[in-house]
Structures are given as structure tokens and as C-alpha cells.
Amino acid sequence: MKWVGALAAAALIIACFFPWVFIESKSMTVTGIESSGTNFGKPGYFHFFLAAVYLLFTFIPKVWAKRWNLLIVAMNIAWAARNYFIISACSGGECPQKRTALYVVLISSLLMLLAALFPKMEVPPDKTSN
């Protein structure tokens, strides 16, 4: 599952460079790293950080890394949902046109969550019970 999660993290990073929404009244395309003319900021950079930490913890074969990874993917899912609802929200009677990359961000975040929930790892036997 770690390779599924790694591919999902790569897809997440790539999707941040592609258009998320198109605002027709302003003739503006908003991506994860380019949203000038709006108050959205650059939400893709936080996805970059979370994906990097996720990949680091995914390839560390320790239980504590797998547990921290659950927190990281939970934050990533929350950030992706926040971006979906805020960036694609209708404002002033106009609804932006959602693009494919916005859905890729959500789907890849869910795949990262599934990969973090089911890590393939050998747990050493408990040494205290005899």
C-alpha cells in the first residue's frame, strides 16, 4: 500500500499545478499555486509540505511514523476538503467552473488516507508477556 500512497502523493503534487477552477467573470484560472486576483492564497504549498512529510513517514519502518502519518493524512484530507468548498463556492451569483485537478486533489488525498490506514509492517512480538 505504500506505493499506492506514494503515487497518490505524486498525483496530489502534480494536480496542484493544474487548473482547479475557472472564474468566468474575471477570465481567471485558479490553480493550487497561482490564485492572483483572489483571496485564496496559495493552498498548494501546504499540500506540498503535507505530502513530503507523508512520504517521509511512509518509508520509515517504525510504528511511531505510521501513527504520525495518520495525523498527516487527516490534516491533508481536511485541507483538501477546505480547498474544495472554499475555492469552488459560488459568490455573488456566479459559480466557478470546477476543473479535473480539483477532483484529483480530493481523490489522491483519500488514497493517501487509505494507504496510511493499512500499512504493511511487521510488528515485533511483545517482550513483556511470557
C-alpha positions, 0 to 999 in steps of 0.5 A: 500500500505504500506505493499506492500512497506514494503515487497518490502523493505524486498525483496530489503534487502534480494536480496542484499545478493544474487548473482547479477552477475557472472564474468566468467573470474575471477570465481567471484560472485558479490553480493550487499555486497561482490564485492572483486576483483572489483571496485564496492564497496559495493552498498548494504549498501546504499540500506540498509540505503535507505530502513530503512529510507523508512520504517521509513517514511512509518509508520509515519502518517504525510504528511511531511514523505510521501513527504520525502519518495518520495525523498527516493524512487527516490534516491533508484530507481536511485541507483538501476538503477546505480547498474544495468548498472554499475555492469552488463556492459560488459568490455573488451569483456566479459559480466557478467552473470546477476543473479535473485537478480539483477532483484529483486533489480530493481523490489522491488525498483519500488514497493517501488516507487509505494507504496510511490506514493499512500499512504493511509492517511487521510488528515485533512480538511483545517482550513483556508477556511470557 
